[in-house]
Amino acid sequence: MAHARPPTVMTIAGSDSGGGAGIQADLKTFSALGVFGTSTLTAITAQNTVGVSAVHEIPIEVISAQIDAVVTDIGADAVKTGMLSSSEIVETVAEAIRRHGIANLVVDPVMVAKSGDRLLREEAIQSICNSLIPLAAVVTPNIPEAEDLTGRRIRSDDDVREAAMRIVAMGARSVVVKGGHRDGPPTDVLYDGSGFQEFTTDRIPSTNTHGTGCTFASAVAAGLAHGLDVPAAVAQAKEYVTAAIRAAYPIGQGHGPLHHFHAYW
């Protein structure tokens, strides 16, 4: 018996050999949230729960060919970007997004791994601001990433809101500044150019937080692909990530991954 076609979402990101973040976390999230996931690999990392020991960037012509191959055949109801380590890769991805007219673009400006290893060159930050963010339906920086994007320190609630306004002024339709790096309950602030909404959950004491940013952005993209508006997609993503942290089991000796399939086993 034929089944209805699910929405499709493509991740454009790096591979995490430890399976906790990057392409691997994205595809797990897509499957858990009922969308068909496809992928474009931008880099291969030798990585585990403790750190990143090597990075190999994929040639830009292969990155572009992967995007074209997926979109021209399978399509993409939404696209999520993650690790884009160089300005050349950022520009290649941005050009492909424009070429294919992707509207539901979620940009996770991945800069540093949970272990502290840098995944984005300094020279690529301006390319993200100038070329990729103006194409985004949603940008999902954490506090350090929002600081790098805006060049401003973030210490207060007012600082968070100012950073959100500056990122939307770069051309994004909306931004979620995630609050996990601040003290107190983790509050994410959504700004769409006209107003703010806050999403708060209890803070879960856990070291199993590797891949939370990748998972959150992928969950937002899955929601958009299902036809949710941005606030509903963000609310769903917040709920999913919180439950995945709460249900996580120990893997490795450092920052372990989330339990992406907590609803199933």
N, C-alpha and C positions, 0 to 999 in steps of 0.2 A: 504494500500500500504506500502510495506517495505521501510524503509529509510536506507541510508548508515550508517554504524557504525562510530560514532565519535571517535577520539582518547581518551584514558583514562589516567587520572593523579591521583595519590594518594598523599594525604597530610598525613604526620606523625607529629602530633603536639598536642598542648593542646587545650582544649575547653575554649572559652571566653563566659561566661553566658550573657554578655552584647551585644554579636553579632557583635562586631566591629573588632575583631582581631582573631587570631588563626584559628581553624578548620572552624569556621563560615565564616570568611573573605575569607579563601582559597576556600571553596566550592562555594561561591558567585562569586568569580573571575573566577573559572573554568567554571561555567555556562555562565557567561557573554562573555567569550572568546571561546565558542564553543567546549569545551571538557567535557567528562563525568567524574565527580569527585567522588572519593572514599576516605575513611578516615581510619586512624589508630589513635586512641586516646591514648595519652601518659599521660595526666593529666587532671583533672577537676579543673577549677579555679572558685571561686566566685568573679566576676569581673564586674565592670561597667565603665563608662567614667571617674570616679574619682580615682579609685584605685582597688587593689587586696586585698580581705579580707581573702581568704582561698585558699589552694592548696591541692589537693588529687592526689597523683601519682597512675597510673594504674599499677598493678603487671606486671613484665616483661614477664611472661609467657603469659599473656593476650595480651600484646603488640605484641609479636612475633606471636601469633595465629591470630591476626587481619591481620597482613601483609601477612601471608601464605594464609589465607582464600581469600583475595582479589586477590593476584597475581596468585594463582593456578587456579582460575576460570575466573576472569574478565581481568586480566593482568594489566600492567602499562607501558604505553609508556613513561612516565616520573614520577618521584617521587620528592616531595618537603618536606624537613624536617623543622620543626619550633622549638617549645619549647620541649627540651629534658633535663629535669631538673637535672638529676644526671648522673654520669659517668656510672652507671649500665645500665641506659636506653640508653645512647649513644652507649655503646658497644653492647647491644642487637639489636639496629637498624642497626648498621654497619654490624653486622654478618648476618642479614637478607638481607641487600642490596647485600652483597657478595654472599650469598647463591642463590639468585634469578638472579644474573647477571644483575642488574639494571645499565644501562649506563647513561641515562639522569637523573642524580641526581642533584638537586638544594638544596644547604645547606644554610639556613638562620640561622645564629648562634644566635638565640634569647637569650638575656641575661637579659634585663631589659624592663619592660612594659613602655608604654608612660607616666604612672603616676609616674614612678621612682621605682616601686616595682621590686625587683630582682626575675627573673624566672629561673636562672641557678646557681647552686652551683659553688663556686670557684673551687672545685676539679674536676669539669667536663670539664673545659676549656681545659685541657691537653688531655683529651679523645677525644674531638672534633678535636683538632689539629692532634693527632696521628692516630685516627681510622676512622673518618668520612670525614675529608677534603681530604685525599688521594683518596677517592672514587668519589669525586664531579666533575661534568662537570662544574658547576658554584657555587661559594660561594658569598653571597650577604651581607657582613657586612656593617653597618653604621660606622661612625668614632669611637665612643666609643668601638664598638665591634672589629673593626680592631686593636685598641690599645690593647685591652685585649688579642687578639689572638697573636699579635706580641711582646707584652711587650714594645712597643715604643710609645711615645707621637707623635701625628700628629698635626702639626701646619701649614705646608706649602704644596704647590703643590708637592715639592720634597718628603716630608714626606709621602704623599698619595701614590706616585709611589713606594717608598721604601717598604711601608707596603704591597702593591699589589704584589710586587715581592717576598716578604717573604712568603706570603700565597700560591702563586703558587709553591714556593720551597717546601712547605709541601706536595705537591703531587696533588693539584687541577689542572684541565686542564685550568681553567680560574677563575677570580675573578672580581667582580664589587664592588669597594669601593664607597659607596653612599655619596653624599656631602651635604645632608640636614642639618647636624649639623654645617656646616661651614658658614661664612658670605658670603653675595653676592648671585648671582644666584646659585641654587643647581646643581652642576656638578658631575655626576657619572663617575668614571674612570674605564674602562674595560681593563684588562691585560690578555693576553693569553699565556704568556711565550715568545712571540716574539715581541709584539708591544702593544701600548696603543691606546685606542679610548676614546673620551670624549662625554658625552651626557648631554646637558644643556637645561633647560627650565626656564621660568620666575618663580620667587618665588611668591607663592600665599599666601597673608596674611590670615591665617585661623587657628582656633583651632580644626578644624575637620580633624585631622591627625592620629587618633587612628587606628592602623592596616595597616599603609602605608608599613612597612617592609614586613609583611605577604603577603599583596596584591602584592607587587612588585615581590617577589620571586615566588609566585604562577603564576603570569602572565608570567614570564620567563619560568617556567616549561610548561605552556600551549603552549607557542610558540615553544619550543623544541618538544613537542608532535605533533604539527602540521607540523613538519619537517623544521622549520626555523633554520638557523645557529645561533650561540650564539649572534653575534652583532645584527642581525635582531630581535631576541627574546628580547634582552635588550632594543632595540629602541622601540619595541611595548609596552613593560612593562612600560617604562618611560612615553610614551604618554598616556597610559591607566590610570596610577596612577595620573598623572597631571590633566587629565580631571575629574577623580573621586573626587579629592580634590576640584577642581573648582566648581563642581556641588553639593557638599555636603550640606545637610540641618541640622539644629540644632537638636541634640539628646542628652539628658542628660545635666548634669551641669559641665562636665569637658571637656576632649578631645573627641569630637564626632567622629563617623565613617565616612568613605568615602561613596560616592554614587556609589556603584559597578555597578548598572544598569542604569547609566546615559544615555546610548545610547538608552534605551528602554522606560524610563518614567521619 
